[in-house]
Amino acid sequence: MLRLEDVTVRFGGLVALKEVSFAMGEGEILGLVGPNGAGKTTLFNTISGLVRPRTGRILFKDREIGKLPLHARARLGLGRTFQIPQPMHHLTVRENLTVAQVFGAGASDPARIDEILEVMELAEHADRDAATELALQELKRLEVAKALATNPALLLLDEVLAGLESHAKRRFIAKLRELHQRYALAIVIVEHDIETISSLCSRAVVLNFGELIADGTPEEVFRNPAVVESYTGTADA
């Protein structure tokens, strides 16, 4: 479904991604792991179209998308969330979903929006101001709901669990599993919590200083000496 081939991104003299290559299939849940500054959000921005790669190719559904604008990628089935929730100010929760849907899917579908509001447990908040009347958990669910409104086949989740306490995090993980099954989604999730990646993902890839240093099952990846060193500064002898 998604394939990156030697993707390199530079910001001036800084190499943010260096020849990153990996592929994922339909319906896969992939964890994207790495210490702060490793290049995870830059990778999401490159896949979704906010950043153009200097070199390399990005293919989605066997089509090269590296030069497509954001809306064209969304209409092919790429949906994403942002690390910091970004509700559209002065719009209700429902209106936020409608705007996202028109941008990403090309037309409004009120029935699907109603369904997403129910699935994401936001129906009772549908007419509230999204920017001022939602708690953190609700804002996180709204981020995912906006992405779902675009009818994605692949969902990029950027630290969607950050800031949630343990019980709320477990509920959100269960919700992601439900969405994965209900909508036959492939998911890439950026997450620092090893337990979350291990329980949710069948596979993980690890970035460090913009380079991919490991790719495998969570158990394999988190035992990898290069990964241990990237997090702790030391590796087992």
C-alpha positions in Angstrom: 0.0 0.0 0.0 2.7 2.5 1.0 6.3 2.3 -0.1 9.2 4.7 0.6 12.3 4.4 -1.5 15.5 6.2 -0.4 13.6 9.3 0.8 15.9 12.2 1.9 14.7 15.5 3.3 17.0 18.5 4.0 16.3 21.8 5.8 19.2 23.9 4.7 22.3 22.0 6.0 20.3 19.8 8.2 19.5 16.3 7.0 16.1 15.5 8.6 15.6 12.1 6.7 18.4 10.2 5.1 17.6 7.6 2.5 14.6 6.1 4.4 13.1 3.1 2.8 10.3 0.8 4.0 7.0 -0.6 2.8 3.7 -1.6 4.4 0.7 -3.5 3.3 -3.0 -3.1 3.4 -4.5 -3.4 6.8 -1.2 -3.3 8.6 -0.7 -1.5 11.9 2.9 -0.1 11.9 4.6 1.6 14.9 7.0 4.5 14.0 9.4 4.8 16.9 12.4 6.9 17.8 13.8 9.5 20.3 12.8 13.1 20.1 14.2 14.7 17.0 14.6 11.4 15.1 12.5 12.6 12.1 9.2 10.9 12.8 7.0 14.0 12.3 9.1 15.0 9.3 8.4 11.6 7.8 4.6 12.1 8.3 4.8 15.6 6.8 6.7 14.2 3.8 4.2 11.4 3.3 1.2 13.7 3.6 2.6 16.5 1.5 3.6 19.2 3.9 7.3 18.6 3.0 8.8 17.7 -0.3 11.7 15.2 -0.3 15.0 16.2 -1.8 15.4 12.8 -3.3 13.7 9.4 -3.3 10.2 8.2 -4.1 6.9 7.8 -2.2 4.4 5.4 -3.6 0.8 5.0 -2.4 -1.4 2.3 -4.0 1.3 1.9 -6.6 1.2 5.6 -7.6 4.1 8.0 -7.0 2.7 10.8 -4.9 5.9 12.8 -4.0 4.8 15.8 -6.1 1.0 15.7 -5.4 -0.6 18.5 -3.3 -2.1 17.7 0.1 -5.7 17.5 -1.1 -4.8 15.1 -3.9 -3.1 12.7 -1.5 -6.1 12.9 0.9 -8.4 12.0 -1.9 -6.3 9.0 -2.7 -6.9 7.8 0.8 -4.2 9.3 3.0 -5.5 10.7 6.3 -3.5 12.1 9.2 -3.7 13.6 12.6 -1.3 16.2 14.2 0.6 15.9 17.5 -1.1 19.0 18.8 -4.9 19.0 18.2 -5.8 21.6 15.6 -9.6 22.2 15.7 -10.8 24.9 13.4 -11.7 27.9 15.5 -15.3 29.2 15.7 -16.6 26.0 14.1 -18.6 23.3 15.9 -17.4 19.7 16.1 -19.7 18.7 13.2 -18.5 21.6 11.1 -14.9 20.6 11.7 -15.7 17.2 10.3 -17.6 18.7 7.3 -14.7 20.9 6.3 -12.2 18.0 6.6 -14.5 15.8 4.6 -14.9 18.3 1.7 -11.2 18.9 1.6 -10.2 15.2 1.8 -13.1 13.5 0.0 -14.3 16.2 -2.3 -17.9 16.3 -1.1 -20.0 16.4 2.1 -21.6 13.2 3.3 -23.7 14.0 6.4 -24.6 10.4 7.1 -21.0 9.4 7.3 -20.3 12.3 9.6 -23.1 11.2 11.9 -21.6 7.7 11.9 -18.1 9.0 12.8 -19.5 11.2 15.5 -21.1 8.1 17.1 -18.1 5.9 16.6 -15.7 8.4 18.1 -18.1 9.2 21.0 -18.5 12.8 20.0 -22.2 12.9 19.0 -23.3 14.6 22.2 -20.6 17.3 21.5 -21.5 17.8 17.8 -22.8 21.3 18.2 -20.1 22.6 20.7 -17.3 24.9 19.7 -14.5 22.6 18.9 -11.7 24.9 19.9 -13.1 26.0 23.3 -15.5 23.5 24.7 -13.7 20.1 24.5 -11.5 18.4 27.0 -8.1 16.9 25.9 -9.5 13.4 25.4 -12.3 14.8 23.2 -9.8 16.9 21.2 -7.8 13.8 20.6 -10.9 11.9 19.4 -11.8 14.9 17.2 -8.4 14.8 15.5 -9.0 11.1 14.6 -12.6 11.9 13.6 -11.5 14.6 11.1 -9.1 12.2 9.5 -11.8 9.5 9.3 -14.1 12.0 7.6 -11.7 12.1 4.6 -12.4 8.3 3.9 -8.8 7.2 4.4 -7.3 3.8 3.6 -4.2 4.7 5.5 -4.3 6.7 8.7 -1.1 8.5 10.0 -1.4 9.1 13.8 1.1 11.5 15.2 1.4 10.9 19.0 -2.4 10.7 19.3 -2.1 9.2 22.8 0.3 11.8 24.2 -0.9 13.5 27.4 -3.6 10.9 28.2 -3.6 9.1 31.6 -3.3 5.3 31.7 -7.1 4.5 31.7 -7.8 7.0 28.9 -4.9 5.6 26.9 -6.2 2.1 27.2 -9.6 3.2 26.0 -8.1 5.0 23.1 -6.0 2.0 22.1 -9.2 -0.1 22.1 -10.9 2.5 19.9 -8.0 2.3 17.4 -8.4 -1.4 17.2 -12.1 -1.0 16.6 -11.5 1.6 13.8 -8.9 -0.7 12.3 -11.5 -3.5 12.0 -14.5 -1.4 11.2 -13.0 0.6 8.3 -10.3 -1.9 7.2 -7.6 0.7 7.8 -3.9 0.5 7.6 -2.4 2.6 10.4 1.0 4.1 11.1 1.3 5.4 14.7 4.0 7.5 16.2 4.2 6.6 19.9 7.0 6.6 22.5 5.4 4.1 24.9 6.9 0.7 24.2 4.0 -1.1 25.8 1.5 0.6 23.5 3.5 -0.2 20.4 4.0 -3.8 21.5 0.3 -4.4 22.2 -1.1 -2.5 19.2 1.3 -3.0 16.3 2.4 -6.1 14.4 5.5 -4.3 13.2 7.7 -1.3 14.1 10.3 0.8 12.4 12.8 3.0 14.2 14.3 6.2 13.2 17.3 7.9 14.8 18.9 11.1 13.5 16.8 10.7 10.3 18.0 7.2 9.5 16.0 4.0 9.7 17.9 1.8 12.1 15.5 -1.1 12.7 12.5 -2.8 11.1 10.7 -5.8 12.5 8.3 -7.1 15.1 8.1 -4.9 18.3 9.9 -7.6 20.3 12.7 -7.8 17.7 13.0 -4.0 17.4 13.1 -3.3 21.2 15.8 -5.9 21.7 17.9 -4.4 18.9 21.2 -3.0 20.4 21.1 0.0 18.1 17.6 0.9 19.2 18.5 0.4 22.9 21.5 2.7 22.4 19.4 5.3 20.6 17.1 5.6 23.6 19.6 5.2 26.5 23.0 6.1 25.1 24.3 2.7 26.0 24.0 -0.8 24.5 24.3 -4.2 26.1 27.7 -5.8 25.8 
